[in-house]
Each structure stands twice: as C-alpha cells, then as structure tokens.
Amino acid sequence: MFKQLLAAVAVAALCPWPGTPALAAQEPPPKAGAAPVATVHVPYVRDPVDKSYRKMIQGMDRFQRDRATYAPDAQLRFRLLPRLPNAKMEGITLRVAGDTITLPVILAADNSFTLERNELALRQDAAVVANRKSASMTWRAWVQTPGLPPGTRRLGDLRLECRVGMDSGLISNTSPIFAWLTNALTDTEETCSSPDGNYLFFAERPVFSVILRHGERREALPFKMLYAGGNETRASLPYCDCQVLLDRSYYAPLWDKSWPDDTLIEFDYMEQPAGAPP
C-alpha cells in the first residue's frame, strides 16, 4: 500500500490535474537571438569498489620493472573471478570511464583482459568498470610463463603476480567499514615477502592438496596454507574475496628463498578421474 501511495504521488507530480496548465506551457518561449542554454556535462562518479585505472597501470609498471627478476618469459593479464554463489560470469562487459573519456576493454572467453595505456584516462584518474555489481566478482592479476606442464604454476610467476596485484589495488577481502585502515597498513613488499603475507591464489578447480616440486625436492603445502588458512567463519566469509572460491584457495611460500623461482606448483584436485571408484 505504501509503495502504491508513493507511486501515485510521483505520477501526480509529473502529470498535472486536468485543467491545470502544463509546466512547460507556463514558461514563455525563448526570445529571438537569445543565447543557447548551456549543456551541463555530468562526469562519471566512481563507485568506491570500482578499480582504479591509474593503480592498475601502476601494477603493469611493476610487472615490467620486476619481470626480469622473477619471470622473464611471463605474460601479464588481469582476470575476473566469481565472488558470490549467484554471480553470472557470462556476458560481462568492461570499460575505462573517466570524466570525458570511455574506453572499451575486450574480455577473453576466460574473463581475462589487458589494459591499454591512455594519458587522458590517467590524468582523469579513470576507473575500470564492469556491468556487474562489484561485490559479485573478485579481480586478480594473472602472470603466466608459457610452456609449463598442464595444470601447474611457477613460483616466480606467483611472486610477481602478488606484487602486481597489490600495486594494482585489486584485493578487496575486508569489510568496507575498515577498508581505509587496510589500505593504510597494506604494503606490497611486506605482503609478498613476509611469512605473514596473506595474498590468496586460486587454482582452476577445488584442490585436495598443493605440492611444490623443484628437482628431486617435493613438499606438500600444510593445511594452514590451504582454504584461506582454515580461518574463515560464516561471519567473516562474506568479507573475503574467496567467498565461493574457498576450496580453490591457497597461499604460496613467496618469502621462502629455499624454493627458487623455477619451482613448480602442482595441484591434486578433488575430482576423481573418470571411471575411478567413489
């Protein structure tokens, strides 16, 4: 009933009662030779959870700067992943939006993309905007060396991926109430070079275990480095961008120099091979 009353009031405001002159008719016609009415341009107003184009370009700069150290042959893309159970990951469109500029961003079939550099978009501190509710997706940098065995990652790639992701401002695993505090205390080198760093990676499918391998050395990650450390609760999970990717999440020993950059990360997935007994 209340909604119907509001609708009636809105209609009454837009449509005058019979016999009442329309607002437009009450205004005198413009005089001949009068100056045209100025058009007001309303710039794009960034949603607090849209991604900063300027910061993502800074992440691309970090990739170029540290590439020779960690992953000389790697390529950089950015990637969109689901965050909510009902997130629709088909038909997503992206654009770079500034005050006076809009640039389309081409998404690949796996929802990965690259960004072009545009000086005007940088000056206007543009945002990278998706046609989805921002809380429904998580954003990640994706550094990949070609030619690796199928289903593996390279530790040096992940070390660089963490640095690019942090510099790009892509991580959003905190309550928005305390986002300012997280941003004030977050440091790329501390996150990516410390045992206390909490940068999450995601496998392609739910994992049973994650194994590090370099030469004859082989070691499985402990449980505390799987599934977001096993620390998420029903109350805290909505604030983690691992919300629907929890069984695919893992930490990597980015800080452990005893594992060189060429260390391979292998995944033991939860799915059984075809024809295997349950």
N, C-alpha and C positions, 0 to 999 in steps of 0.2 A: 504494500500500500504506500509506504514511504517513497519507494522508487518511482511509483506511478505519479505521486504528487510532484516529485522533483521534475519528472519528465513534462508534466503539464505546465509547471512554472517556466521551464526552459522554452517550451513551444510558445507560451503566451508572450515571452519576452521577444521572440523572433517574429511572431506573426501578430500584428495588432488586431484589436477587436474590429468587427465590421463597422464602417463609418468613420474609423479613425484614420487620418492620412498616414501613409507610409512615411517612415523616417526619411527615405531618400527623396520623397516628393516635397518635404518641408524645406529642403536645402535649396537655395537659389542656384540656378545654372551658372557655371563659370563665365566670367566676363571675357569678352573677346580680347585677345592679346595678353591674357593673364599668364603668369609663369607656370609651367607644368609642376604638378605636385611631385616632390622628391620621393624616390623609392628607397625605403629603408631595407638594408641587407642585414639579415639576422645570421650571424656566424654560427658554425657548428659548436655546440656546447658539449664538452667531453663528459661522458659518464665516468665516475671515479674508477670503475673497473675496466674501462677500455684500456687497451695497451698503447703506450706512448711510442709513436713512430721514432721520435728522437732517441729514446733509450734503446729501441731495437736496432737502430743504426749503430749506436754505441756498441751493442753486442756484436754486430758484424765487424766493426773495427777491432774488437778484441779477438775475433776469430782470425783476422788477417795478421794481427800482431803476434799471437801465440801459436799460430798454426805450425810453424817450423819446429817449435819445441815439442809439441805433444802429438800432432797428427799431420805430417807433411803432405800426405796424399788425400786427406779427407775433404769432403764437401759439406757445406752448411745449408740446411733448410730449417724452416720453422714448421711446427706441426700442431694441429688441433686434436684434442682427445676428449672423450666424454667425461663429464663430471657428475651428472645426475642420472639415475636409472632410466628416466624417460627422455633423455637427450636424443634428438634426431640429428644424426651426423650426415645426412644426405641433403643435397641442395643448399649447402652453406655458401654464402657469398661474403666476400671481404672487400673492404675499400679503405684507402687512406683518406681521412677527412680533416681538412683544415678550415680556416676562415673563408678562403676564396678558392680552394683547390680540392678536387676529388680525384683520386687515382684508383682504378680498379686493380684488384690483386687476384691473380689466377691461382686457383686451388687445384692440385692434382687429385687423382682418384683416392689417394690415401689421406686426403686433407692436409697435405704438406704444401708449403709455398716458399717463395723467396720474395724479397722486397727490393725494389729499385731505389736508388738514391735520387732525391729531388730536393734541390736547395730551397725552393719556395715552401715545400712541406716542412722542412727542417726549421725555417725561420718562423713559420706559423705554429710550431710545436703541435703538429697534427697528431691525430690518433688513428690507430688501426682498429676498425670497427667491423663486427660481424652482424649478420641479420639473425642473430640468436640472442637470447638472454645470456649475458656474460657469465652468470653463475652456473650455466648449464655445461660449460666447457672448461677445460684447462689447456694452457698453452705451454709448449716446450720448444727449446732449441733441439736440433737433431743433427749431430755431427757423425758422419759415417765414412769410413775408409772403404773404398770399393775392393772387391776381390776377396773378402773374408769368407770363411766357410759358412754355409747357410745356417741361420738361426744363432749366430754368435755376435758379440760386440767386442770392441777393442778397448782396453782400459785407458789408453791415451786419448781416444775419442771421447770417452766419458769425462775425463779430466778437463778437456777443452769445452765439452758440452755444458758442464756445470758453470764454468766461467762465463760462457756466452749467455746462458740462461739467466744468471744472476745480474750481469751487466744490462741485460735486456729488460729486466723488471717483469719477468713472466710469471714468477711464483706468486700464488695467491692463497696459500694454505694457512690463513689466520682469520680470526673474527674481524670484520670490518671495523668494529669499535676500537680495536687495538692496532689497526694497520699502520698508523703513524708511528707507533712505538717500534713495531717490527722493522719498518723502513729505516728508522733512526739507528737501530742496532745491527742491521744486516751488513756484513762486509763480504765481498766476493772471495777474497783470499782466505778469510777465516772459515767461510762455509766450505770452500773447495779444497782446503789444505789442512783441515783440522779433524781429529777423530770425533769431535763434537759436531761436525758439519751435518746438516740434516737435509741434503739435497736428494730428493727421491728420483729414481729412474723407474721406467715401466717396461716390462717385457711385452712381447706381442700377444701372449696368452697367459692364463693363470699358471704359476710356477709351483712345482713341488720343492725344487732346490735350485741353487745357482752355484756354479763351480768356476773357480779360477784355475787357469792352466797356462804354464809357461815352461816349455821344455819338459823335463821329467817331473817337475813340481806340479802337484794338483791338490787343491784345497776347496772344500765346500764352505760357503758363507754360513756363519752361525745364524740361528733362528732370529736373534735380535737384529739382524740386518735384512730380514725379510718382512713383508707385510707391514711396512711402515714401522718396524720395530716392535710390533705387537702391542703398542701403547695406546692405540686409538680406542675410544669408547663410543657408545651410542650417542653421547652428548657432544663429543669432540669431533666425530667423523664429518659432520656437515661443514666444518671449517677447514678440512683437509682436501686438497685437490686430488687426493687418492680415493675419493669417496666411493666410486664404483670400480676403481682400479686397484683396490687394496690387495687382491690376490695376485696382481701382476707387479706389485711394487717391491723394490729392493734398494738398499744402499750399496755403494761400491767403495772399496778402500782406497779412495782417491789420494789420501795422505800417506799411504804406506809405500815408501820408495823401494822396499824389497821386491815389490811387484813392478816390473818395468812397464813402460807404455805399450809394448807389444804383447802384453798378457791378454789372452783370450778369455772372454766370459761366456760360458756355456750354460744352457738352460735345460733343466729336466722339467718338462711340462706336466701338468696334472692329467691331461687327456691320455687315455690308453691308446696304443696303436690299434689299427683296425684288426679285428679278429682275436684280440687278446682277451683272456677270461676276465670277468669283473673282479 
